């Protein structure tokens, strides 16, 4: 299985004391929407289709996933709770393992969870050794059994690099 990991793009500012429900409703800014659309066009050129496109249930991740879905011939976006902040890599790995038999999965989520996930899948370590910028992405190749330290990093692109792909 190949796994595309995409961080949501620029969202409305986080206000101090914001409740969890209010934070979940923060949308992409106009700039963030435009950047997400350009990055999605670049990703569509790199990917050979997607079997599963999943997003955190938080609005900013869903909006980023929707931009990618439009570029991938309106593939359906599924909201997956384990992609929300504060879920451990093991929870995402368990969800991935349940998919069985799919060739390409794309997930859209948040930092620091995505970097923790990528680090754990590639090295087995729990301390991240990379950070995805807002709108940044990477692709991993996972063996049949999703386990820590077993994935291979295929590529990692910063947001600006994705937006420049033609």
C-alpha positions in Angstrom: 0.0 0.0 0.0 1.1 3.5 -0.7 0.2 6.2 1.8 0.0 9.9 0.9 0.2 12.0 4.1 -1.0 15.6 3.6 -1.2 18.3 6.2 -4.1 20.8 5.9 -3.3 24.2 4.6 -3.4 27.6 6.3 -6.5 28.0 8.5 -8.1 30.8 10.4 -6.0 31.9 13.5 -6.5 29.9 16.7 -7.7 32.1 19.5 -6.6 31.4 23.0 -9.2 29.7 25.1 -10.9 28.3 22.1 -13.1 25.3 22.9 -12.5 22.0 21.2 -15.8 22.4 19.2 -14.9 25.9 18.1 -11.4 24.8 17.1 -12.9 22.0 15.0 -14.9 24.6 13.0 -11.9 26.7 12.0 -11.9 26.9 8.2 -9.1 27.4 5.7 -8.4 31.1 5.0 -8.9 32.4 1.4 -5.2 32.0 0.9 -5.3 28.5 2.4 -8.1 27.5 0.0 -6.2 28.8 -3.0 -2.9 27.1 -1.9 -4.7 23.8 -1.2 -6.2 23.9 -4.7 -2.8 24.5 -6.3 -1.1 21.8 -4.2 -4.0 19.4 -5.1 -3.2 20.0 -8.8 0.4 19.1 -8.1 -0.5 16.0 -6.1 -2.9 14.8 -8.8 0.1 14.8 -11.2 2.1 12.6 -8.8 -0.5 10.1 -7.9 -1.9 7.3 -10.0 -5.4 7.6 -8.5 -6.5 7.1 -4.9 -8.6 4.2 -3.6 -9.3 5.8 -0.2 -9.2 9.5 0.6 -9.7 10.2 4.3 -9.6 13.4 6.4 -9.8 14.4 10.0 -13.3 15.5 10.9 -12.0 19.0 11.6 -13.2 21.5 9.0 -9.7 22.7 7.8 -8.6 19.1 7.0 -11.9 18.3 5.3 -11.6 21.4 3.1 -8.0 20.5 2.1 -9.2 16.9 1.3 -12.1 18.3 -0.7 -9.6 20.2 -2.9 -7.7 17.1 -3.5 -10.9 15.1 -4.2 -11.9 17.5 -6.9 -8.5 17.1 -8.7 -8.9 13.3 -8.4 -12.2 13.1 -10.3 -14.3 13.8 -7.3 -13.2 10.7 -5.3 -15.3 10.4 -2.1 -13.8 11.9 1.1 -14.3 9.9 4.3 -14.0 11.5 7.7 -12.0 9.4 10.1 -11.8 10.2 13.8 -8.3 8.8 14.3 -6.9 11.5 12.0 -8.1 14.2 14.4 -5.4 15.7 16.7 -4.3 13.7 19.8 -4.7 10.2 18.3 -1.6 8.1 18.5 0.1 6.6 15.4 -1.1 3.1 16.5 -4.7 4.1 16.1 -4.1 5.3 12.5 -2.1 2.1 11.8 -5.0 0.0 13.1 -7.4 1.9 10.8 -5.0 1.4 7.8 -4.7 -2.3 8.5 -8.5 -2.6 8.4 -8.5 -1.3 4.8 -6.8 -4.4 3.5 -6.0 -4.8 -0.2 -6.1 -1.1 -1.3 -3.2 0.2 -3.3 -3.3 4.0 -2.6 -4.6 5.7 0.5 -4.5 9.5 1.1 -4.9 11.0 4.5 -5.3 14.6 5.5 -4.7 15.7 9.1 -2.8 17.8 11.5 0.6 18.4 13.2 2.2 17.1 15.2 0.2 13.9 14.7 1.1 13.4 11.1 4.9 13.8 11.7 4.7 11.4 14.6 2.8 8.9 12.4 5.4 9.1 9.5 8.3 8.8 11.9 6.8 5.9 13.7 5.9 4.0 10.5 9.4 4.6 8.9 11.6 4.3 12.0 9.6 2.9 14.9 10.6 6.0 16.9 8.0 8.1 18.7 9.9 11.4 18.5 9.3 13.0 15.1 12.3 13.7 12.9 10.4 15.7 10.3 7.6 18.3 10.3 5.1 18.7 7.5 4.5 22.4 6.7 1.0 23.6 6.3 0.0 22.0 2.9 3.1 19.8 2.8 2.9 16.1 1.9 4.9 12.9 1.8 4.3 9.4 0.4 5.2 6.2 2.1 5.2 2.6 0.9 3.8 0.2 3.5 4.3 -3.5 3.6 1.3 -5.8 3.8 1.4 -5.7 7.6 1.3 -2.1 8.9 3.8 -1.9 11.7 6.3 0.5 13.2 9.6 0.8 11.4 8.4 -1.0 8.3 7.5 1.8 5.9 9.7 3.4 3.3 9.6 7.1 2.6 9.2 7.6 -1.1 9.2 11.4 -1.2 8.6 14.5 0.9 7.6 17.8 -0.5 7.3 21.2 1.0 4.1 23.1 0.3 5.8 25.5 -2.2 7.2 22.5 -4.1 3.8 20.9 -4.4 2.3 24.2 -5.7 4.9 24.5 -8.4 4.4 21.1 -9.9 3.0 21.3 -13.4 
